[in-house]
Amino acid sequence: MTGNAQTPVEHVSEDVVARYRRDGYVHVPGVLSADEVAEFLAEATAQLDAQSVASWDAEDGNVMDWVVEPERVSPVLRRLALHPGITGIGARLAGRPLRLYKSELLRKKTSGSAPTPPHADAPAFPIDSAPVTLTAWVALVDVPVERGCMTFVPGSHQWPDGVPSVFEDPFQARPSLRWFPRVTVPLRAGDCTFHDARLVHSAGVNATDQTRISLTTVYMDAEAVYRPQAGAEYYDPTPDVAPGQVFDSDRYPRVGG
């Protein structure tokens, strides 16, 4: 695929869709134009400075800082979370209409950075959506390998016996995963990756002099149900629908046609 200022959904070929479903991830270049990147990066930087920022700190340094649901306070970042190019591609990859679950504004610092350990996202989400939950990871700056880009374990989303818990090292829980190939995907600003919520992935340290800033947005099946699990209350924030109900509220708009 070649870059395009707004990457029309029709540019996501059937081969790309098939590769996403086989591998559990795909890289789509040039989803955002340069003007869009500039606007969204400026707003993201302002929000990271203005909002209450959560930090994930490990023994070897800061994994990342983040702001949960910036789309609820920033109309600009809401436009990014609901961007028709991103949501249209997500729905094409999923093969069905989706809803926005939440977005997170992420920052990986330039000093004292630690790697993001291998994990799968699905155990952190109280979502009963057997068909699909996926994440769009949007680079708002260039993210070469040295800036902590993503590494995926292709095919690791297809475990028949489920996904390890969010607190569990997937390579210890599934030792054979150690022999799966791992693919590291550097991104240009405006590129996106899409990955299945069950896919094992990680990110390296930021060894450069520029902060890594991205927006990651989770989309779920439009008929997904809120299904909290005892002992797995890692997700943040708490949904505003009752357990057993479809996420059918203004907070979780349908996207992708």
C-alpha positions as CSV (number, residue, x, y, z in Angstrom):
1,M,0.0,0.0,0.0
2,T,1.2,3.5,-0.7
3,G,0.7,6.5,1.5
4,N,-2.3,8.8,0.9
5,A,-3.3,12.0,2.7
6,Q,-6.6,10.4,3.9
7,T,-6.2,6.7,2.9
8,P,-9.6,5.9,1.5
9,V,-11.1,2.8,2.9
10,E,-11.2,1.3,-0.6
11,H,-7.4,1.3,-0.6
12,V,-7.5,-1.3,2.1
13,S,-7.5,-4.3,-0.2
14,E,-8.9,-7.8,0.5
15,D,-5.3,-9.0,0.8
16,V,-4.7,-6.5,3.6
17,V,-7.9,-7.5,5.3
18,A,-6.9,-11.2,5.0
19,R,-3.4,-10.4,6.4
20,Y,-4.9,-8.6,9.3
21,R,-7.2,-11.5,10.2
22,R,-4.3,-14.0,9.8
23,D,-1.6,-12.0,11.7
24,G,-3.7,-10.0,14.0
25,Y,-2.3,-6.6,13.0
26,V,-1.7,-4.4,10.0
27,H,0.3,-1.2,9.3
28,V,-1.6,1.4,7.2
29,P,0.7,4.3,6.2
30,G,-0.4,7.9,5.6
31,V,-3.9,7.8,7.2
32,L,-3.6,11.4,8.4
33,S,-2.4,14.4,6.3
34,A,0.5,16.6,7.4
35,D,-2.0,19.3,8.4
36,E,-4.0,16.9,10.5
37,V,-0.9,15.6,12.2
38,A,0.1,19.1,13.1
39,E,-3.3,20.0,14.5
40,F,-3.7,16.8,16.5
41,L,-0.1,16.8,17.8
42,A,-0.5,20.4,19.1
43,E,-3.8,19.5,20.9
44,A,-2.3,16.2,22.2
45,T,0.7,18.1,23.7
46,A,-1.6,20.7,25.3
47,Q,-3.8,18.0,26.8
48,L,-0.8,16.1,28.2
49,D,0.3,19.3,29.8
50,A,-3.2,20.3,31.1
51,Q,-4.8,17.0,32.2
52,S,-4.2,14.7,35.1
53,V,-1.7,12.3,33.7
54,A,-1.4,8.6,34.9
55,S,2.0,7.1,34.9
56,W,3.1,3.5,34.5
57,D,6.4,3.1,36.3
58,A,8.5,0.0,36.3
59,E,11.7,-0.9,38.2
60,D,13.8,0.2,35.2
61,G,12.0,3.4,34.5
62,N,8.9,5.0,33.2
63,V,7.0,2.8,30.7
64,M,4.6,5.6,29.6
65,D,2.3,8.4,30.8
66,W,-1.3,8.6,29.6
67,V,-4.6,10.5,29.7
68,V,-7.7,8.3,29.6
69,E,-10.6,9.4,27.3
70,P,-9.2,12.7,26.1
71,E,-12.0,12.7,23.5
72,R,-14.4,13.5,26.3
73,V,-12.7,16.8,27.1
74,S,-11.2,17.8,23.8
75,P,-13.3,18.2,20.6
76,V,-10.1,18.0,18.5
77,L,-9.1,14.7,19.9
78,R,-12.7,13.4,19.6
79,R,-12.4,14.2,15.9
80,L,-9.3,12.1,15.8
81,A,-10.9,9.2,17.8
82,L,-13.9,9.3,15.3
83,H,-11.8,10.1,12.2
84,P,-13.6,8.6,9.3
85,G,-10.5,7.2,7.7
86,I,-9.4,5.4,10.9
87,T,-12.9,4.2,11.8
88,G,-13.6,3.2,8.2
89,I,-10.5,1.1,8.0
90,G,-11.2,-0.5,11.4
91,A,-14.7,-1.5,10.3
92,R,-13.4,-2.9,7.0
93,L,-10.7,-5.0,8.9
94,A,-13.4,-6.2,11.4
95,G,-16.0,-6.8,8.7
96,R,-18.8,-5.3,10.8
97,P,-19.9,-2.0,12.4
98,L,-18.1,-0.9,15.5
99,R,-18.4,1.4,18.5
100,L,-15.8,3.6,20.1
101,Y,-14.9,2.1,23.5
102,K,-12.3,4.6,24.6
103,S,-9.1,6.3,23.6
104,E,-5.8,7.0,25.5
105,L,-3.3,9.7,24.8
106,L,0.1,8.1,25.3
107,R,3.5,9.7,26.0
108,K,6.8,7.8,26.2
109,K,9.5,10.1,27.6
110,T,13.0,10.7,26.3
111,S,14.9,9.9,29.5
112,G,14.3,7.2,32.1
113,S,12.2,5.3,29.6
114,A,11.4,1.7,30.1
115,P,10.1,-0.8,27.5
116,T,6.4,-1.6,27.4
117,P,6.3,-5.3,28.4
118,P,4.6,-8.0,26.2
119,H,0.9,-8.1,26.8
120,A,-2.5,-8.5,25.2
121,D,-5.2,-5.8,25.6
122,A,-8.3,-8.0,25.8
123,P,-8.1,-9.0,29.5
124,A,-8.1,-5.3,30.4
125,F,-11.4,-4.6,28.7
126,P,-14.8,-5.6,30.3
127,I,-16.1,-6.4,26.8
128,D,-18.0,-9.5,25.8
129,S,-17.5,-9.2,22.0
130,A,-16.4,-12.5,20.6
131,P,-16.4,-11.2,17.0
132,V,-14.0,-8.3,17.4
133,T,-12.3,-5.7,19.6
134,L,-9.4,-3.9,18.0
135,T,-7.1,-1.0,18.6
136,A,-5.9,1.8,16.3
137,W,-2.5,3.2,17.3
138,V,-2.0,6.5,15.6
139,A,1.5,8.0,15.5
140,L,1.6,11.8,16.0
141,V,5.4,12.0,15.7
142,D,7.8,9.8,13.7
143,V,8.3,6.6,15.7
144,P,11.5,4.8,14.5
145,V,12.7,1.7,16.3
146,E,14.8,3.9,18.6
147,R,11.8,5.9,19.8
148,G,9.9,2.9,21.1
149,C,7.8,1.6,18.2
150,M,5.5,-1.4,18.5
151,T,6.5,-5.1,18.1
152,F,3.8,-7.6,17.4
153,V,3.7,-11.4,17.7
154,P,1.8,-12.4,14.5
155,G,-0.8,-15.1,15.0
156,S,-0.8,-14.9,18.8
157,H,-4.4,-13.7,18.8
158,Q,-5.6,-17.2,17.7
159,W,-5.1,-19.1,21.0
160,P,-7.9,-21.6,21.4
161,D,-7.7,-21.5,25.2
162,G,-7.9,-17.8,25.6
163,V,-5.6,-14.9,26.4
164,P,-3.3,-14.6,29.5
165,S,-4.5,-12.1,32.1
166,V,-3.3,-8.5,31.8
167,F,-0.9,-9.1,34.7
168,E,0.6,-12.3,33.3
169,D,3.7,-12.6,31.1
170,P,2.3,-14.1,27.9
171,F,5.6,-15.9,27.2
172,Q,5.4,-17.6,30.6
173,A,1.7,-18.4,30.2
174,R,2.2,-19.8,26.7
175,P,5.9,-20.9,26.4
176,S,5.6,-21.9,22.8
177,L,5.1,-18.2,22.0
178,R,8.8,-17.7,22.5
179,W,9.3,-19.4,19.1
180,F,6.8,-17.3,17.2
181,P,8.4,-14.6,14.9
182,R,8.2,-11.0,16.2
183,V,7.7,-8.1,13.9
184,T,8.8,-4.5,14.8
185,V,6.9,-1.8,12.9
186,P,8.4,1.8,12.8
187,L,5.9,4.4,11.9
188,R,5.9,7.8,10.3
189,A,3.7,10.6,11.8
190,G,0.2,10.0,10.5
191,D,0.6,6.3,10.1
192,C,-1.6,3.8,12.0
193,T,-1.4,0.3,13.1
194,F,-4.5,-1.8,13.9
195,H,-4.2,-4.8,16.1
196,D,-6.6,-7.4,17.5
197,A,-7.2,-7.0,21.3
198,R,-6.0,-10.6,21.8
199,L,-2.7,-10.1,20.0
200,V,0.5,-10.1,22.1
201,H,2.6,-6.9,21.5
202,S,5.2,-4.7,23.2
203,A,7.2,-1.6,22.6
204,G,10.8,-0.6,23.2
205,V,12.4,2.2,25.1
206,N,12.6,5.8,23.8
207,A,16.3,6.3,23.3
208,T,15.9,9.5,21.3
209,D,15.7,13.2,22.2
210,Q,12.0,13.5,21.1
211,T,9.0,12.4,23.1
212,R,6.9,9.7,21.6
213,I,3.3,10.8,21.4
214,S,0.4,8.8,20.1
215,L,-3.3,8.3,20.4
216,T,-4.6,4.7,20.8
217,T,-8.3,4.1,20.3
218,V,-10.2,0.9,21.1
219,Y,-13.2,0.0,18.9
220,M,-15.5,-2.9,19.7
221,D,-18.3,-4.7,18.0
222,A,-21.4,-2.5,17.7
223,E,-23.3,-5.2,19.7
224,A,-20.7,-5.7,22.4
225,V,-21.9,-6.2,25.9
226,Y,-20.5,-4.9,29.2
227,R,-19.3,-8.0,31.0
228,P,-17.1,-7.2,34.0
229,Q,-15.1,-10.0,35.5
230,A,-14.3,-10.5,39.2
231,G,-10.7,-9.9,39.9
232,A,-10.0,-8.2,36.6
233,E,-11.0,-4.6,37.4
234,Y,-8.0,-3.2,35.7
235,Y,-10.0,-1.2,33.1
236,D,-10.4,2.5,33.5
237,P,-12.8,4.2,33.5
238,T,-15.9,2.2,34.6
239,P,-18.5,2.0,31.8
240,D,-21.8,3.9,32.2
241,V,-24.0,1.0,31.2
242,A,-25.2,-1.9,33.4
243,P,-23.5,-5.3,33.3
244,G,-25.1,-7.4,30.6
245,Q,-26.2,-4.4,28.5
246,V,-25.0,-3.4,25.1
247,F,-22.7,-0.3,25.1
248,D,-25.5,1.7,23.6
249,S,-25.0,5.3,24.8
250,D,-23.7,8.6,23.6
251,R,-20.4,7.8,25.2
252,Y,-19.9,4.8,22.8
253,P,-21.0,6.0,19.4
254,R,-21.3,3.7,16.4
255,V,-18.5,4.2,13.8
256,G,-17.5,2.7,10.5
257,G,-20.8,2.8,8.7
